[in-house]
Amino acid sequence: MSEKQYAITFNDNRYFSDDIGLLPNQPDAIGFFCVTFRVDGDDEMVLLSSFIGEDTPYREIRVTATYIALYLGSGGSTAEIIQHSCHEWTTLMLSYESTPKLTSWTYTINVDPRTAGSFTTTPAAGVEYGIAVGSRFDNGSMDSAGLRPLHGQIAGIEIYHHSGQSMCPQTLLNLVAKSQMITTYHYIPPVICLPSLPYPHAKCIDKTRYKVHSA
C-alpha cells in the first residue's frame, strides 16, 4: 500500500484506447483484470466497455450504488450480478481461463474471501480490441439502453492477458489487488490539470489526489 493514491474523476468524460482488449476471451488463454473505483449517484453507469454495436461481440462492466453487473459472455448475454456498495472504494479483481468451449471466471472484491465467486460463459467469436473507460464509445447506444456515463472516480486499472492454460496464482492476484486498494483517505482538492490538450472537444483532466492509509 502506497502512502498516496491518485484518482481520475469522471463526470460525462471518457477515455479510449484502440489497442487494449477488455478481457479478450480467446481460446486457450488466461488473464486478469483489476480496477479500483467508486461511484456517485444511483443510476446504472458504464465503468468499462468494448461495445460498438449489438451485432458485434463485446464485454462490458456496469455499476450502480448497490451492484456490479458483468457482461462477459457473448454479446447480449445475461449479466453476472455482484451485490456490493459501490459508493465506497471498490477493488474488483477478475481472472479467467478460456478454452474453445468454455471460459471460467473468478472474482473477489477488496481481497475479501467472503466476496469470492465464480461463473462460466461461452466464449464470443473473435477477439475484440478497443476499450472505452467511463462509457461506451458512443452515447446513442447508452441512451437507448437506459445507461449513463460514469460519475465517480477510478484510481487504478490493470489488464493482463496471455496465451496459455495455467490459471494465475491467487497470491499474484491478491498482490495486484492490494497494491490498488484504498482503505481510509483524506481528501485533497484537485492539484493537476492539463489545460491545453490538442483536441477540439477535450476537457481538462481532473486528477484528484487522495492520501491513503493502511487499515
VOGU-3710 file (C-alpha; in Angstrom, 3 decimals, decimal comma):
1> msekqyaitf> 0,000/0,000/0,000  1,489/3,301/-1,069  1,126/6,435/1,030  -0,516/8,360/-1,810  -3,070/7,316/-4,388  -4,370/9,341/-7,306  -7,787/9,030/-8,934  -9,301/10,435/-12,120  -12,736/11,964/-11,699  -15,404/11,060/-14,266
11> ndnryfsddi> -18,317/13,386/-14,924  -19,527/12,920/-18,520  -15,943/12,484/-19,754  -14,387/9,280/-21,099  -11,098/7,796/-22,264  -10,447/5,488/-25,225  -7,820/3,044/-26,430  -7,940/1,259/-29,780  -5,141/-1,148/-28,852  -6,228/-2,615/-25,496
21> gllpnqpdai> -8,677/-5,503/-25,325  -11,201/-5,704/-22,475  -10,824/-9,318/-21,338  -10,432/-10,757/-24,854  -11,835/-14,254/-24,376  -9,925/-16,173/-26,995  -9,491/-19,973/-26,678  -6,611/-21,351/-24,599  -5,889/-18,085/-22,816  -5,648/-16,789/-19,265
31> gffcvtfrvd> -5,633/-13,358/-17,744  -6,900/-10,987/-15,114  -8,399/-7,546/-14,834  -8,257/-5,331/-11,743  -9,956/-1,965/-11,280  -10,398/0,317/-8,253  -13,293/2,759/-8,396  -16,254/4,307/-6,639  -19,474/5,873/-7,945  -21,545/8,949/-7,212
41> gddemvllss> -25,274/8,588/-7,740  -27,648/5,638/-8,110  -28,075/5,211/-11,891  -26,719/2,235/-13,833  -23,435/3,509/-15,277  -20,849/2,074/-17,649  -17,482/1,529/-15,999  -15,693/-0,023/-18,986  -16,905/-1,292/-22,331  -15,854/-2,607/-25,728
51> figedtpyre> -19,371/-2,135/-27,114  -19,519/-0,843/-30,708  -22,833/-2,385/-31,799  -25,415/-5,028/-30,883  -24,200/-7,321/-33,672  -20,575/-7,275/-32,522  -19,289/-9,358/-29,566  -18,410/-7,119/-26,652  -17,526/-7,039/-22,961  -18,993/-4,532/-20,525
61> irvtatyial> -18,904/-3,778/-16,800  -21,769/-1,712/-15,393  -22,026/-0,369/-11,868  -24,639/1,197/-9,602  -24,692/2,220/-5,956  -25,616/-1,350/-4,973  -24,233/-3,811/-7,537  -21,702/-4,626/-10,257  -23,011/-6,197/-13,490  -20,530/-8,209/-15,575
71> ylgsggstae> -21,429/-8,746/-19,243  -18,578/-11,047/-20,221  -20,069/-13,744/-22,432  -21,346/-13,420/-25,984  -22,877/-10,016/-26,748  -26,252/-9,576/-25,071  -25,751/-12,439/-22,633  -27,200/-12,377/-19,131  -25,065/-10,453/-16,662  -23,369/-11,862/-13,586
81> iiqhschewt> -24,554/-9,621/-10,748  -22,378/-8,934/-7,692  -24,166/-7,185/-4,825  -21,854/-4,528/-3,396  -21,974/-0,901/-2,232  -20,033/0,933/-4,935  -20,319/4,290/-3,173  -17,310/3,033/-1,199  -13,897/2,448/-2,754  -14,099/-0,909/-4,525
91> tlmlsyestp> -11,253/-3,033/-5,888  -12,653/-5,649/-8,273  -10,353/-8,470/-9,347  -11,478/-10,711/-12,216  -9,460/-13,632/-13,550  -10,278/-16,073/-16,312  -9,197/-19,252/-18,089  -10,631/-19,815/-21,553  -10,964/-22,979/-23,650  -12,617/-23,294/-27,089
101> kltswtytin> -15,947/-24,215/-25,445  -15,991/-22,527/-22,040  -14,500/-19,610/-20,115  -14,192/-19,951/-16,328  -14,207/-16,725/-14,296  -13,403/-15,983/-10,665  -13,742/-12,689/-8,817  -13,129/-11,068/-5,456  -13,831/-7,608/-4,070  -11,309/-5,841/-1,835
111> vdprtagsft> -9,326/-9,079/-1,439  -12,043/-10,411/0,859  -12,590/-14,190/0,510  -16,171/-13,720/1,675  -16,884/-11,888/-1,603  -15,292/-14,546/-3,817  -17,383/-16,068/-6,577  -17,130/-17,875/-9,899  -19,153/-18,402/-13,053  -18,746/-19,592/-16,644
121> ttpaagveyg> -19,562/-18,114/-20,055  -19,478/-19,232/-23,667  -16,564/-17,583/-25,467  -17,597/-14,982/-28,014  -16,500/-15,441/-31,604  -13,400/-13,395/-32,355  -11,251/-11,157/-30,183  -12,292/-7,550/-29,661  -9,772/-4,755/-29,245  -10,636/-1,254/-28,189
131> iavgsrfdng> -11,853/-0,090/-24,804  -13,838/2,859/-23,516  -13,343/3,867/-19,884  -16,241/5,670/-18,234  -18,775/4,991/-21,010  -19,322/3,183/-24,288  -17,742/4,520/-27,455  -20,969/6,364/-28,326  -23,704/7,901/-26,200  -26,536/6,941/-28,546
141> smdsaglrpl> -26,456/3,237/-27,688  -26,229/4,081/-23,978  -29,310/6,302/-24,063  -31,360/3,594/-25,776  -30,228/1,051/-23,146  -31,020/3,377/-20,239  -27,358/3,650/-19,243  -25,353/6,644/-18,058  -21,663/7,578/-18,288  -19,680/7,005/-15,113
151> hgqiagieiy> -19,996/9,620/-12,398  -17,309/8,828/-9,856  -13,592/8,111/-9,690  -11,203/5,439/-10,955  -7,914/5,020/-9,087  -6,356/2,115/-10,986  -6,800/-0,305/-13,903  -4,546/-3,281/-14,706  -5,140/-5,789/-17,521  -3,097/-8,933/-18,188
161> hhsgqsmcpq> -3,700/-11,445/-20,996  -1,605/-14,439/-22,024  -1,961/-17,438/-24,327  -1,787/-20,490/-22,086  -3,847/-22,763/-19,873  -2,492/-22,234/-16,362  -4,597/-20,112/-14,024  -2,930/-17,075/-12,498  -1,764/-17,842/-8,927  -4,130/-16,437/-6,308
171> tllnlvaksq> -1,176/-14,972/-4,431  -0,326/-12,861/-7,503  -3,940/-11,726/-7,926  -4,105/-10,708/-4,258  -0,827/-8,810/-4,543  -2,054/-6,819/-7,552  -5,395/-6,050/-5,879  -3,787/-4,998/-2,603  -1,475/-2,614/-4,459  -4,557/-0,805/-5,793
181> mittyhyipp> -6,770/-0,846/-2,714  -7,789/2,343/-0,965  -8,831/1,941/2,658  -9,139/5,228/4,549  -8,131/8,515/2,998  -8,017/12,264/3,422  -9,352/14,285/0,508  -7,034/16,873/-1,036  -8,544/19,264/-3,643  -7,561/18,753/-7,313
191> viclpslpyp> -3,987/19,782/-7,947  -3,151/18,684/-11,519  -4,742/19,940/-14,708  -3,757/19,792/-18,381  -5,237/22,998/-19,837  -4,063/22,900/-23,473  -4,951/19,491/-24,868  -4,587/19,230/-28,693  -8,147/18,007/-29,250  -11,062/20,332/-30,092
201> hakcidktry> -13,575/18,709/-27,731  -11,255/17,526/-24,977  -11,963/18,616/-21,439  -9,418/19,446/-18,796  -8,411/16,271/-16,960  -9,319/16,482/-13,287  -6,898/14,334/-11,316  -7,940/14,193/-7,681  -5,411/13,249/-5,064  -6,021/11,041/-2,029
211> kvhsa> -3,655/10,287/0,805  -4,064/6,636/1,660  -3,530/4,915/4,986  -3,406/1,196/5,630  -6,309/-0,198/7,617
//
